[in-house]
Amino acid sequence: MKAPDKDLSDLCIDDIINKKSFSEIFTLPERSQKFTFSEDAIESILQKRKKAIYYVYSTKIDEKPKNSVDVQKVRDFYDYVKKWKEETVGLSSPSTIRMNRNYQKIIGLGDSIIPLILSELEKNPDDWFYALEMLVKDEENPINDDMGFNESIKTWITWGKNKGLI
């Protein structure tokens, strides 16, 4: 009887290395049946595990995927966004909205949160332009002063997609 693949992934590498038969380590509780695996099956599992272990140990601790954002920064970002929107609802002055302490804290999180801002801009259009201008290098800023609100949103979203940020 062949065991389901999903259960094979739970086997401990030490058990695989130290056993030729899986009868002692692989049991379906509902039927109390034990399974024996061929050498080929064991070798296949070992190879997959070795590749996974090699990847984990060969990856540098401080190495992050492109455009990744620290989990704490993500939490802070959405916390500040919520507070910023609550505190500025009904305000019409762009300078008052942009000088809100939570908006400033968002900018203070640094350029790694640009993908979060662009995503938020795409889902819930709001005045993110000042924050983006502060976080993006001047030569990369796609906006000019003649653009309206909707055109600015489209331009920033297109820029972010072209850069692979969203």
Backbone as numpy.savetxt, mean C-alpha at the origin, in Angstrom:
# Nx Ny Nz CAx CAy CAz Cx Cy Cz
-4.98 -40.61 -1.33 -5.83 -39.44 -1.33 -4.93 -38.21 -1.33
-5.23 -37.25 -2.22 -4.41 -36.04 -2.34 -4.95 -34.95 -1.43
-4.05 -34.23 -0.80 -4.44 -33.16 0.11 -4.73 -31.89 -0.67
-5.61 -31.04 -0.17 -5.89 -29.77 -0.84 -4.65 -28.88 -0.82
-4.41 -28.12 -1.91 -3.23 -27.26 -2.02 -3.16 -26.21 -0.92
-4.29 -25.64 -0.55 -4.27 -24.57 0.44 -3.71 -25.05 1.78
-3.89 -26.31 2.11 -3.37 -26.82 3.36 -1.86 -27.06 3.31
-1.33 -27.28 2.11 0.11 -27.52 1.98 0.91 -26.28 2.37
0.36 -25.10 2.13 1.10 -23.88 2.41 1.31 -23.65 3.90
0.55 -24.34 4.73 0.68 -24.17 6.17 1.74 -25.07 6.79
2.32 -25.93 6.01 3.32 -26.85 6.56 4.58 -26.11 6.95
5.15 -26.50 8.03 6.37 -25.90 8.53 7.56 -26.45 7.73
8.49 -25.59 7.34 9.65 -26.01 6.54 10.47 -27.07 7.27
10.58 -26.97 8.59 11.34 -27.97 9.35 10.67 -29.35 9.26
9.34 -29.36 9.29 8.63 -30.64 9.16 8.87 -31.25 7.79
8.88 -30.40 6.76 9.10 -30.90 5.41 10.50 -31.49 5.27
11.47 -30.78 5.80 12.86 -31.24 5.70 13.10 -32.52 6.49
12.50 -32.63 7.65 12.78 -33.75 8.55 11.90 -34.99 8.34
10.93 -34.95 7.48 10.02 -36.08 7.31 10.00 -36.52 5.84
9.93 -37.80 5.61 9.73 -38.30 4.26 8.25 -38.57 4.04
7.53 -38.80 5.11 6.10 -39.04 5.02 5.41 -37.94 5.80
4.33 -37.43 5.26 3.63 -36.36 5.93 2.51 -36.90 6.82
2.48 -38.18 7.00 1.36 -38.76 7.74 1.26 -38.24 9.16
2.41 -37.88 9.77 2.35 -37.38 11.15 2.00 -35.89 11.23
2.21 -35.17 10.13 2.01 -33.72 10.23 0.81 -33.20 9.45
0.25 -34.00 8.57 -0.86 -33.51 7.78 -2.08 -34.40 8.01
-3.03 -33.87 8.75 -4.23 -34.63 9.08 -5.43 -33.71 8.93
-6.45 -34.20 8.27 -7.69 -33.44 8.20 -8.49 -33.75 9.46
-8.75 -32.75 10.29 -9.42 -33.01 11.57 -10.82 -33.60 11.42
-11.56 -33.18 10.38 -12.94 -33.67 10.28 -13.03 -35.15 9.93
-11.97 -35.71 9.31 -12.01 -37.11 8.94 -10.93 -37.93 9.65
-10.02 -37.24 10.27 -8.88 -37.89 10.93 -8.14 -38.82 9.98
-8.06 -38.43 8.71 -7.31 -39.21 7.75 -5.92 -38.63 7.60
-4.97 -39.49 7.39 -3.60 -39.05 7.19 -3.23 -39.25 5.74
-2.32 -38.39 5.25 -1.92 -38.43 3.86 -0.42 -38.68 3.75
-0.03 -39.34 2.71 1.37 -39.54 2.40 1.63 -38.88 1.05
2.74 -38.15 0.96 3.06 -37.43 -0.25 4.26 -38.05 -0.94
4.27 -37.97 -2.24 5.39 -38.50 -3.01 6.61 -37.61 -2.82
7.77 -38.13 -3.17 9.00 -37.34 -3.09 8.91 -36.11 -4.00
8.27 -36.24 -5.17 8.11 -35.11 -6.09 7.29 -34.00 -5.44
6.23 -34.38 -4.76 5.39 -33.38 -4.09 6.17 -32.67 -2.99
6.93 -33.42 -2.23 7.75 -32.84 -1.16 8.78 -31.89 -1.77
9.44 -32.31 -2.84 10.45 -31.47 -3.50 9.83 -30.18 -4.03
8.66 -30.28 -4.61 7.96 -29.10 -5.13 7.66 -28.11 -4.01
7.17 -28.62 -2.89 6.88 -27.76 -1.72 8.16 -27.12 -1.22
9.22 -27.91 -1.12 10.50 -27.38 -0.65 11.01 -26.26 -1.54
10.93 -26.43 -2.84 11.42 -25.42 -3.78 10.63 -24.11 -3.63
9.32 -24.23 -3.48 8.50 -23.04 -3.31 8.84 -22.34 -2.00
9.03 -23.10 -0.95 9.37 -22.52 0.34 10.76 -21.87 0.31
11.71 -22.52 -0.34 13.07 -21.96 -0.42 13.06 -20.62 -1.15
12.29 -20.54 -2.24 12.19 -19.28 -2.98 11.59 -18.19 -2.11
10.54 -18.52 -1.38 9.90 -17.54 -0.50 10.84 -17.10 0.61
11.54 -18.06 1.21 12.48 -17.73 2.29 13.64 -16.90 1.75
14.16 -17.25 0.57 15.24 -16.48 -0.03 14.81 -15.04 -0.25
13.59 -14.84 -0.76 13.10 -13.50 -1.01 13.04 -12.69 0.29
12.51 -13.30 1.32 12.38 -12.60 2.61 13.75 -12.20 3.15
14.72 -13.11 3.11 16.03 -12.83 3.68 16.91 -12.00 2.77
16.63 -11.96 1.47 17.45 -11.18 0.57 16.95 -9.75 0.41
15.75 -9.47 0.89 15.19 -8.13 0.82 15.72 -7.32 2.00
16.20 -6.14 1.69 16.71 -5.27 2.76 15.55 -4.81 3.63
15.83 -4.67 4.90 14.80 -4.27 5.85 14.20 -2.91 5.48
15.06 -1.97 5.07 14.58 -0.63 4.78 14.09 -0.46 3.35
14.08 -1.55 2.59 13.63 -1.49 1.20 12.11 -1.46 1.16
11.55 -0.48 0.44 10.11 -0.38 0.32 9.74 -0.38 -1.15
8.57 -0.89 -1.48 8.12 -0.83 -2.87 7.99 0.62 -3.32
8.10 0.84 -4.63 7.94 2.18 -5.19 6.60 2.76 -4.77
6.61 4.02 -4.40 5.41 4.75 -4.00 4.75 4.23 -2.73
5.49 3.49 -1.92 4.89 3.03 -0.68 4.92 4.15 0.35
3.96 4.12 1.22 3.85 5.13 2.27 3.83 4.41 3.60
4.57 4.94 4.55 4.61 4.39 5.90 3.19 4.31 6.45
2.87 3.20 7.09 1.52 2.96 7.62 1.10 4.07 8.58
2.00 4.52 9.41 1.66 5.59 10.36 1.35 6.89 9.61
2.08 7.15 8.53 1.79 8.35 7.74 0.41 8.27 7.09
0.04 7.09 6.66 -1.29 6.91 6.07 -2.36 7.20 7.12
-2.18 6.64 8.31 -3.15 6.90 9.40 -3.21 8.38 9.72
-2.02 9.01 9.85 -1.98 10.44 10.15 -2.65 11.25 9.05
-2.36 10.89 7.80 -2.94 11.61 6.67 -4.46 11.62 6.77
-5.07 10.46 6.89 -6.53 10.40 6.91 -7.12 11.02 8.18
-6.39 10.97 9.28 -6.82 11.64 10.50 -6.83 13.16 10.29
-5.74 13.69 9.71 -5.65 15.13 9.45 -6.69 15.57 8.42
-6.92 14.75 7.39 -7.92 15.09 6.37 -9.29 15.22 7.02
-9.65 14.26 7.85 -10.95 14.30 8.53 -11.09 15.58 9.36
-10.06 15.86 10.16 -10.11 17.06 11.01 -10.13 18.34 10.17
-9.33 18.36 9.11 -9.28 19.54 8.23 -10.65 19.82 7.63
-11.29 18.79 7.12 -12.61 18.98 6.50 -13.66 19.38 7.52
-13.59 18.81 8.73 -14.54 19.18 9.78 -14.36 20.64 10.19
-13.11 21.08 10.28 -12.83 22.43 10.77 -13.01 23.51 9.71
-13.04 23.12 8.44 -13.14 24.13 7.39 -14.45 24.06 6.60
-15.35 23.19 6.99 -16.63 23.09 6.29 -17.33 24.45 6.34
-17.80 24.90 5.20 -18.52 26.17 5.13 -17.62 27.38 4.93
-16.32 27.22 5.04 -15.41 28.35 4.80 -15.22 28.55 3.31
-15.09 29.81 2.89 -14.91 30.07 1.46 -13.54 30.67 1.14
-12.84 31.12 2.13 -11.53 31.75 1.90 -10.46 30.67 1.70
-9.87 30.60 0.49 -8.82 29.60 0.24 -7.64 29.72 1.21
-7.26 30.95 1.55 -6.11 31.11 2.45 -6.43 30.59 3.86
-7.65 30.79 4.33 -8.05 30.28 5.64 -8.09 28.75 5.63
-8.61 28.20 4.55 -8.68 26.74 4.41 -7.28 26.14 4.37
-6.40 26.76 3.61 -5.04 26.23 3.43 -4.15 26.45 4.66
-4.46 27.43 5.45 -3.65 27.69 6.64 -4.13 26.92 7.86
-5.19 26.17 7.71 -5.68 25.32 8.80 -4.54 24.43 9.28
-4.41 24.27 10.57 -3.26 23.51 11.12 -3.21 22.07 10.63
-4.37 21.43 10.40 -4.37 20.05 9.91 -3.95 19.95 8.45
-4.32 20.96 7.65 -3.86 21.02 6.26 -2.34 21.19 6.25
-1.85 22.02 7.14 -0.40 22.22 7.23 0.32 20.95 7.72
-0.32 20.21 8.62 0.25 18.94 9.08 0.32 17.93 7.95
-0.69 17.96 7.06 -0.67 17.08 5.90 0.55 17.39 5.04
0.78 18.65 4.77 1.96 19.05 3.99 3.23 18.62 4.71
3.23 18.73 6.03 4.39 18.35 6.83 4.73 16.86 6.77
3.79 16.04 6.32 4.07 14.59 6.19 5.06 14.31 5.07
5.25 15.26 4.17 6.27 15.12 3.12 5.74 14.57 1.81
6.65 14.50 0.83 6.25 14.15 -0.53 5.85 12.69 -0.70
6.11 11.85 0.28 5.70 10.44 0.15 4.18 10.28 0.18
3.46 11.33 0.60 2.00 11.24 0.66 1.33 11.80 -0.60
2.12 12.21 -1.58 1.53 12.72 -2.82 0.53 11.72 -3.42
0.85 10.41 -3.47 -0.15 9.47 -4.00 -1.47 9.49 -3.22
-1.40 9.69 -1.90 -2.61 9.75 -1.09 -3.43 11.00 -1.44
-2.73 12.12 -1.60 -3.43 13.36 -1.95 -4.08 13.23 -3.32
-3.35 12.68 -4.28 -3.91 12.52 -5.63 -5.11 11.58 -5.62
-5.02 10.53 -4.85 -6.14 9.59 -4.74 -7.35 10.28 -4.12
-7.11 11.06 -3.08 -8.18 11.80 -2.42 -8.78 12.84 -3.37
-7.92 13.51 -4.13 -8.37 14.50 -5.10 -9.25 13.86 -6.17
-8.88 12.67 -6.59 -9.64 11.96 -7.62 -11.00 11.51 -7.10
-11.05 11.02 -5.85 -12.29 10.49 -5.27 -13.19 11.60 -4.74
-12.58 12.55 -4.03 -13.33 13.63 -3.38 -12.67 14.96 -3.71
-12.99 15.53 -4.87 -12.33 16.79 -5.27 -12.45 17.85 -4.19
-11.31 18.43 -3.86 -11.24 19.48 -2.85 -10.00 20.31 -3.15
-9.73 21.30 -2.36 -8.61 22.21 -2.61 -7.29 21.60 -2.14
-6.77 20.69 -2.93 -5.48 20.05 -2.63 -4.34 20.71 -3.40
-4.64 21.72 -4.19 -3.65 22.28 -5.10 -2.46 22.91 -4.37
-2.72 23.65 -3.31 -1.64 24.27 -2.56 -0.72 23.21 -1.96
-1.29 22.17 -1.38 -0.48 21.10 -0.78 0.38 20.43 -1.86
-0.22 20.15 -3.01 0.55 19.53 -4.10 1.66 20.45 -4.58
1.37 21.73 -4.69 2.40 22.69 -5.11 3.55 22.75 -4.11
3.24 22.60 -2.83 4.28 22.63 -1.81 5.13 21.35 -1.82
4.53 20.24 -2.23 5.22 18.95 -2.15 5.90 18.53 -3.46
5.48 19.10 -4.56 6.05 18.73 -5.87 7.10 19.76 -6.26
8.18 19.29 -6.84 9.23 20.20 -7.32 8.64 21.18 -8.33
9.11 22.42 -8.29 8.58 23.46 -9.17 8.58 23.06 -10.64
9.67 22.44 -11.08 9.78 22.08 -12.50 8.82 20.95 -12.90
8.27 20.25 -11.93 7.32 19.16 -12.22 5.86 19.58 -12.06
5.64 20.77 -11.53 4.28 21.24 -11.30 3.55 21.45 -12.63
2.47 20.69 -12.88 1.79 20.77 -14.17 0.74 21.89 -14.28
0.53 22.62 -13.21 -0.55 23.61 -13.15 -0.04 25.01 -13.49
-0.92 25.79 -14.13 -0.62 27.22 -14.28 -1.79 28.01 -13.70
-1.58 29.26 -13.45 -2.56 30.10 -12.76 -3.85 30.32 -13.53
-3.84 30.07 -14.83 -5.04 30.30 -15.65 -6.05 29.16 -15.58
-5.69 28.06 -14.97 -6.57 26.89 -14.93 -7.65 27.05 -13.87
-8.83 26.55 -14.20 -9.93 26.53 -13.25 -9.84 25.29 -12.37
-10.79 25.19 -11.45 -10.82 24.09 -10.48 -10.85 22.72 -11.17
-11.82 22.49 -12.04 -11.98 21.18 -12.69 -10.80 20.85 -13.59
-10.31 21.85 -14.32 -9.15 21.62 -15.18 -7.91 21.28 -14.36
-7.76 21.93 -13.23 -6.63 21.65 -12.34 -6.69 20.22 -11.81
-7.90 19.79 -11.44 -8.06 18.42 -10.96 -7.65 17.43 -12.04
-8.17 17.60 -13.24 -7.85 16.71 -14.35 -6.35 16.70 -14.64
-5.74 17.87 -14.59 -4.30 17.98 -14.88 -3.48 17.25 -13.82
-3.82 17.44 -12.53 -3.08 16.75 -11.46 -3.27 15.23 -11.54
-4.49 14.79 -11.82 -4.76 13.35 -11.91 -3.97 12.75 -13.08
-3.98 13.42 -14.22 -3.22 12.95 -15.38 -1.74 12.91 -15.06
-1.23 13.94 -14.41 0.18 14.01 -14.01 0.53 12.84 -13.10
-0.34 12.59 -12.11 -0.11 11.49 -11.16 -0.10 10.13 -11.84
-1.01 9.93 -12.77 -1.07 8.66 -13.52 0.17 8.49 -14.40
0.58 9.57 -15.05 1.78 9.51 -15.89 3.04 9.21 -15.08
3.06 9.66 -13.85 4.21 9.42 -12.95 4.11 8.07 -12.24
2.98 7.38 -12.41 2.80 6.10 -11.74 2.47 6.24 -10.27
1.94 7.39 -9.89 1.62 7.63 -8.47 0.20 7.18 -8.11
-0.66 7.10 -9.11 -2.04 6.61 -8.89 -2.43 5.69 -10.03
